[in-house]
Amino acid sequence: MTPEELMAARDRLVPDVVAEGLSVLFCGINPGLMSAATGHHFARPGNRFWPVLHRSGFTPRQLIPSEQEELLRYGLGITNVVARASARADELSDEEFREGGRLLAAKVKRLRPRWLAVAGITAYRTAFRDPKARTGPQERTIGDTRIWALPNPSGLNAHWTLQTMAEEFARLREAAQES
């Protein structure tokens, strides 16, 4: 895609992949420009979401972004904290995160997944006003939905390797199977 096409994508919404009663509803921070341009979550080459999802055992093979609807077959879905696309998450304001958290909580109450998995600890902390939150299961719930804060799968998050990220996602998968 050309830089012009990516910039034009800023105003496009990436549709949620959701259904009622999912096992896990994954929640990205916000769509990147590539996701907005394609309409597919975690579409940027180098984003580790799809490889990590497979390595952690959530999917039997590695899906590609255009296959995102297949997640529903596995009881999984995807949404975002903030709907607005941007080149980088640091372009979002705290107000956008807090409003996104409010809208996300309403969506979770309506869909009632067993787990909400927010892929980005800083986004979770800001959206839910929980500055001391750590990666892993959270004390907070939304109705009966438990929450798990995951590392951001962006390639910019070099602190987490593909392996350590897959291990954290696998912990969530095991918890989801037990609940």
Secondary structure by P-SEA (a helix, b strand, c coil): ccaaaaaaaccbbbbbbccccccbbbbcccccaaaaaacccccccccaaaaaaaaaccccccccccccccccccccbbbbcccccccccccccaaaaaaaaaaaaaaaaaacccbbbbccaaaaaaaaccccccccccccccccbbbbbbcccccccccccaaaaaaaaaaaaaaaaac
